Amino acid sequence: MAISSYNALQVNGSLQSRLISHSFNHLKTSLSSTVKPFFKELQQLLPMKVDVSKTMKNTSGKMLDAVVDSLFQFVDIPSLPSQKNFLPVEEIGELVEVTCTLGEIPADFAEGVFIRNGSNPLFGGLKSAVSIFGESHNIWVEGEGMLHALYFKKDDDCGSWIISYKNRYVESETFKIETKRNKPGFLPALVGDAPAIIAAYLLNSLRFGTVNKHMSNTNVFEHSGRIYSIAENYLPQEVDISTLETICDWDVNGTWDRPFSSHPKKAPNGEFVVMGTDAWKPYYVLGVISADGKKVHKVDLKFKRCVLSHDIGVTQNYNVILDHPLTLDVKRLTMGGQILQYEKEEYARIGVMPRYGDAESVKWFEVQTNCTFHFLNCFEDANQVIVRGCRALTSFLSDPDGSLNPYEWFSKGFIFAGHHDSAEVGYLFTHLYEWRLNMLSGKVEERNLTGSEYSMDFPFINEQFTGLKHKYGYTQVIDSGASSICMAKYGSLAKLYLEESDSTKSVEGRGEHLIKVEYHKFEDNNFCSGSAFVPRNGGIEEDDGWIITFVHNEETDVTQVHIIDAQDFEGEAIAKLTLPQRVPYGFHSTFLSMPACQS
């Protein structure tokens, strides 16, 4: 019942006392006037021999639905023509065979599945909700998750490749709720006017038992032979890799009861390191899941604030923790501010924790304030822990003071030429960055590894080197011109030579040498998403393999998968496969070799 849901909210952070505001008084008045017509219906039902508990639950649900229907209007967020490939697509149904339209797939390419996750909003696109409390709206990361999979299998008889494509929604419990209703139900509860966000918190919780939808749209990972889809606001969903059917939530045998990182890391010994952040204490909990996926070591790291930390790192012996000032603060919301905000005047730090340590065992290093969403890799080198990631001066999720609409915020942020350190424009520029953390002295050395020519993010490596010293890394490179009239678009890929300097370039005014970088550039108006490294079977060198990525041509509205030789990175793609329908721009991917798929 609604009352039960409300009690649950009180247990999970005393929400009733926290969300008192002028807008809540409006909400109570509206509830009272709207539910009166249902009292007569309830009186008629009571004399009947029915399940009173079920009747109350159904009736209270109808009353709350009536409140939302009468007070709130869902409105489509408009999109520009240049944003067409951010819009959703339909499920394609059964597997569709795909042919290689250019080049050929190498004979020693791995059999397996290339699978990418991404946002694919229900009901035509992202929404805003307008009411007497103001307006709240979805942001670009909030659509329902859709998996896009390309299957590579060799014909046993002739050795030729059989390639097929399939897509499917991740069917979380909140996905099922909305598809059953066949209309939007969840009020946007992250960005907008504070009274509207508070109303969304209360009404979503009372109606559905949760504040936000379980999007499961960010990443795909494998552990102990099972495949999972994840976004960091909820638990992972296990997925059948052959059908893309959603099986169930994964709570590690009932031991994990909080959100789960979008970027868990498999340590060199097979253990799985995760974390979960929450708006209520404990703000940050780290977990080490056994290699068989059955046990978990959980630690409350006793954070003093809730940070939206998107990634975690591992080395052979340590967990690497990122604490930067992108915060979720309910108290700030009740005072009229944004619940999600990048606080540029606040501190940033990196923690190094022994694998099975506790909060007291973490060695913290104060670093220059930054917003880093993605680590490239972390590893140990003598008495230092080396951390590399894509570092920016602010968050790309939303305007820090809410003064600009989302598209204007992106447009100004991606104007890079000569302005990447400006507070007015270019603030979304991202460098590959390095922190060298001295475990003996406690000192930090930090520097840019790449210059101001190209902004890059979505880093990846040969995953066999996760947590280990390595020579190479890869990123997607932002096309600042295309992004400055839209949202982030990635017009090329970069190969990072981490142990080679580019003697022709240095960081302006500081004499720091930058690393060598090679670029694989796509044709004009072609942009990639969801790139991954596929190691060559039997390969010896770290970069012996291929880069595989989804590439969309905005002129033809056709999506292909490109396969690029990592050792001939600036050359043409060795194979291009045209897909049966467009694939919207999305987030992270992985390549699962056939043994993992079969298990």
Disulfide bonds with the S-S distance in Angstrom:
none
